[in-house]
Amino acid sequence: MNKIIRNVAPKTTLLFAVLFITVQNSALSSPDAAPANKPIATVFKPVGNVEYQTGNKDWTKATPAIPLYPGDRVRTGNNSFVIIKFLENSILRVQEKSEIRINGEISANKEFSKNVYVRHGQLGFNVQKHPNEKFEFSTPTSVASIRGTQGMLTSSDSSFQLVLGSGVVIVTNLISNQNITVNGGQAATSLANGQLSVKIATQEELNQMNQSNSENGGEGGQGQGNQGGQSSGTSSSGAMAFGFNVTSPSVTEGESFDVTVEFTQTSVSLDTLKTLVSYFALAYKSPAATTYKELPGTISGSSVKFTIPADDAVAPSIQVYVILRTKTGVQVTYPQSNPESNPIVIPIQSAKVNELKIEFTDPSGKRKTMVIDY
């Protein structure tokens, strides 16, 4: 009987450290590459003009459930978008006018590694952490190895840009061989002249990263689609500044769920903050509603959980933002600018579940069936 592998979204959002491993471009055509007749990923959701190419064959229109093999290329046209899912559930959301090449190789100790070469364009990524596996991005200017993190990268012949939502990434410039550490909530730029820089990501950059990782790609919204929602960034007012990390699990319509608001940094100690805050709440509403509801919370530690009632969990999404007021009259929101019209958007999956079954042969030669719920 074929084994069943289900694409189960994680229930929590974790922050992982990222290790960097330098590789040569020749790794993309390594003699140890996974056999070409064994798929390592699947085209899950193509929107608009999406094409793929295998070997020297002509570019072909991509349709849902098309398997992708080592060395295959995928490209998107204007106003187009595609979700690519790897067999271990890592997800790429490739934006318009982009081209990538995927590859995989098996090392002597049976470690299965994936590489995504981003020739040009932009993609959002949510890489799952698995033992004995590596996931690597390479571009004309930079290389980075990922183990369990999410963010957005943009590549061209002259530059590499990374916006990181969580985790830690070491970006290395292939021209100067210099590297920098990028933390969650930061943005890095690597140029063809060898220059590297890192800074705190702007709210606009974080919003763009969240949109790149939404189920609809750059078509709007924030969060992680079927992987739950996440948003990280900073807000300030006067002398007070805060770093926030807002997370939620994968959400199904008609079920209550928790939204966790974590203080990643504060301009005062948490003990002092507890005495200063007069009101702390999560505002939320469905896209169709005209007004936000507010859930008050109490700051007792570095994170606070807010439970959204089941009746308010309505597909396709829910909009939220954070409110903090002090006894001295200072008010901070996250997102900071126009939170009511620029909220964090958490996707909600319809209660109706469809199944997509894909048969494949894994790297060890066993026949299996992948079942993707969508």
N, C-alpha and C positions, 0 to 999 in steps of 0.2 A: 504494500500500500504506500502510495506517495505520502511523504511527510507534508504537513501543512504549516506554512510560515505566515503568521498574520502580522500586518502592519499596524501595530498598536502604538498610538502616540503616547509619549511619556506624560505622567501625571504631575510632575513638578519640573520647574526650570532650575537647572543646576549651573553653577559657574565652575569652569574647569580651567586649569593651567594648560597652556599650549607650548609644546616643544617644537623647536626649529631644527630641521635636518637639511643640510645643503645637499642638493642633487644636481647632476649635470643634465643638460637637455637630452642627452642620449638615453636617459632612463625611460623616456617616452617610447623608445623602440627597443627596450631591453630584450635580450634573447630569452630571459626568464619570464617574459610577459605572459599573462594568462592566455591560454589557447583562444584563438579568434572565434571558435565555434561555441564559446560559453559566454552568455550575456552577463554583464555586471550591473546594468541599470535598465530602466524602462522609461520611455516617454509616457508621462502620466496625464498631463493636461496641456495640449497645444492650443493656443489661441491665435488666430490670424495666420500669417504666412510663416510657418515653421517647417524647416527642411532638415534632413539628415543625410549623411554620406558614409558609406561603408567601403573602405579600400579605395580603388580607382573607379568605382561605379559612379553614375550620375547622381546629382542631388535629387532626393525624392521627398515628396510631401510627407510630413510626419503625422501619424494618427495615433490616438490613444492605444496603449498596450504594445507599441512597437518596441522590441528589445534592442538594447544598445550593447555593442561588443567592444572589446579593447581596440582603440584606434579610431572609433567612429567619431564623426564630427556632427555638430548640431549648430544651426544658425537661425536667427530670427530676423524678419523684415520689419518695416515700419509698422508701428502700432500692433506689434505682435509680442507673444510671451509664451514661455513653456515651463512647466514643472517637470523636473527629472528626478526620479527616485531610484537610489541605489538599493541593492538587495539587502543591505544592513540598515535601511531606512534613513540614511542621510538624504537630505533634500537640497536641490538647487532650484532656484527660481530665476531663470535666465530672461533678462529684459530685452526690449526691442533693439534691433540693429547690433546684435552680439553674435560672436562665433566662438565655440569652445571645442576642445577635443578631449575625450575621456580615455583613460587607459588603466590597466591593472596588471600587477605582476605578483608572482608567488616566489618568496625568497626560499633559501635552502632550509630554513626552519619552519616552512609552511605559513609564514606570515603573509597575509593577503593585503596588498597596498593598492590604493587608488590614487590616480593623479588626474587633475583637471587643468588642462592648459587653456588659459583664457587669452585667445589671440587678440580680441578687442571687444569692448562692450562692458556691460554691467550685470552682475548677478547677486542675488541674496543667497545666503547659505545657512543651513542648520545641520551641522555635522554631529552625528551620534558617536559616543565613545564606546569602543569595543576592544576587548583584549586581543592582542596579536594582530591588530589591524592598524594601518596608517591611512590618513587622508591628506592629500597634498595639493596645494594650488601653485601653479607656476605661470608667469607672464613674461613678456619680453625683457622686463627689467628686474623682476623680483621672484623669490621663491619662499613659501611658508608651509610648514607642516602643521596640521590641525588635529587636535584630539578633543572633540566634544566642545563646540562653541558655536555662536551664531553672529553674523554680521553681514556686511556688504562690501564688495570690492569692485573697482572700476579699472579697466586696463586699456592702454593704448601703446603704440610703439615708443612713446616718449615718457610715459608715467604710469605709476601704479598707486591707487588710492584705496585705503581701507578704513571703514568705519566699523568699530567693534562694539557690539551690544553687551557682551559678557565674556569673561575669561581673560587670558593673557596671550598675546601673540608676539613673537619676535620676528620682525620683518628684516630681511637681509637684501641689500641692493647688490645685484650681480656684477655691476660695473666697478664699484668701489670696494665691494666685499665688507662694507660696514653694516651694522645692524642696530636696531632700536627696539625697545620694549613698548608694546602698545597694550594698555589696560582697557577694561570695559568702560564705555563712555568717552573714549578718545578716538581721534582720527589721525592717520598717518599718510604721508606722501613720499613716494620713492621715485626719483627722476632718472632719466637716461644719462644725465651728466654725473651721476653718482651721489647726488645730494639726498639726504633723508631728513624728515622732520616729523614731529608728533605734537599734537595739541589737544585741548579739550574739545570734543565734538560740539558743534552748535546744535540747537534744537532742530533747526531745519535739516541738518545732516542726519540726526537721529530719526526724525520723522521719515526721511527718505529711506533710511535703512529699514525701518519697520514696514514701510510700504513695499520695499523690495522683497520682504519676507512674508508678505500677506498672501493669502490664497489667490488673490487677483493680481499679484505682481504690482506693477507701477500704476495700476488702474485705480488705486486709492485704498485707504485703510491702513491700519497698523496691526502689529501682532505677528503670530506665527502660524496662522492658518490652523490646520489639524494638529499642530504641535503645541497648541496653547498660545497665550499672549505674553509678550514681554516688552518693556520699554525702560530705558535707562537714561538718566540725564541729570542736569542741575537746575536749580531755581534760586533766586536771591531777591532780597528786598532790603535796601539800606545796608547795614553792616551784617545782616544775617544771610547765610548761604547754606544750601542743602543739596546733597546728592540723593537721588531717588532711584530705586529699582522696583518697578511694578511688574508683578508676574501673576499668571493664572495657569491652571492646567488646561488640557484639552476639554472643551465644553460641548455638551450635548443638549439640545433643546429640551426644555421641560425639567431640567435637573438643577438643583441649587449648586453653587460652586463658590470657592474662596478666591478672592483677589488679595495678594500679599503686597503690602507697601513696605519696603525696606529702606532705612536710612543708610546710604553708603558713605556719607560724609556729612558732618555738621560743623558750623562755625562756633558752636558752644558744646559743652559736654552733654551727653544724654540726660544725666541727672539734672542739669540746669534747664535743659529743654523741657523736661517734665513739669517743672514749676512755672515756666514761662508760657506754655501753650494753654490757651483757653478753649480752643475748638480744633479738632482734627477729624476729618471726614473724607469719605470717598463719595463723589457725586457720580451718578450713573443714569443712563436712559437708553432706550432702544432708538434706532435711527428715525422711526416713525413718530416718536413722542415729541412733544413741543417743550417740555420742561424736564429738568433733572431731579431725581430723588437723591437724598443724602443719607448716608449711613455713618453716624458718629462712631469714633473709635477712641480708645485710650492708649496713650504711649506708655508702655511698661518696659519696653526693651527696644532693640534696634529694628524690629519689624512688627507690623500690625496686620492682622487678618480681618477682612471684611467679607461677609457672606451675602452673595446676591441670591435673593429668593428664587425658587423654581419658577414661579409665575412670571418673573421678569426675564428669564432666560429664553429669549425668542430668537430663532434664526432670522437673518444670517449673522447678526453681530450685536454687540452692546458697546456703548461709548462710556468711558470713565475718565475722571481726572481727580487729582488730590487737592484738598483744601487744608491749609494750616493757618490759624490765627493766634496771635499772642495777646497777653493781657495789656501790652503797651500799644495795641492797635495795629501792629504789623500783620499784613496778610501775604501769604505766599501760596501760589498754586503750581501744580505740575501736571501737564506742561505749563510753562510760565506765561506765554503769550496767548491771549484769547483762548483759554482752555475749553470754553463751551463750543466754539467753532473749530477748534483744533485739538480734539480729545485723543486719548489712547483708544484704539478700536480693538476689541477682543472678538475674534470670529466665533460664531456659535454654529455647530454642525446640526443640520436637520436631523430629526429623530428617524427619518427614513434613511436606511442604510443600503447602499448598493454594493455589490461585490464584483471585483475584477480579478479573474483567475488567470495566472500566467505560469505555464510550465517551463522549467529551465533545468539545466545541469549545473550543479555547484562546482567550485574548483577541485573538489575531491572526486568528481565524476558521478555523484549520486543524483538521481532524478528527483526533483521536488516540485511542489506547486506553491507559488506565492499568491496569497489572497489579499488584495488591497480593498479596504473598505472606504467608500467615498460617498 
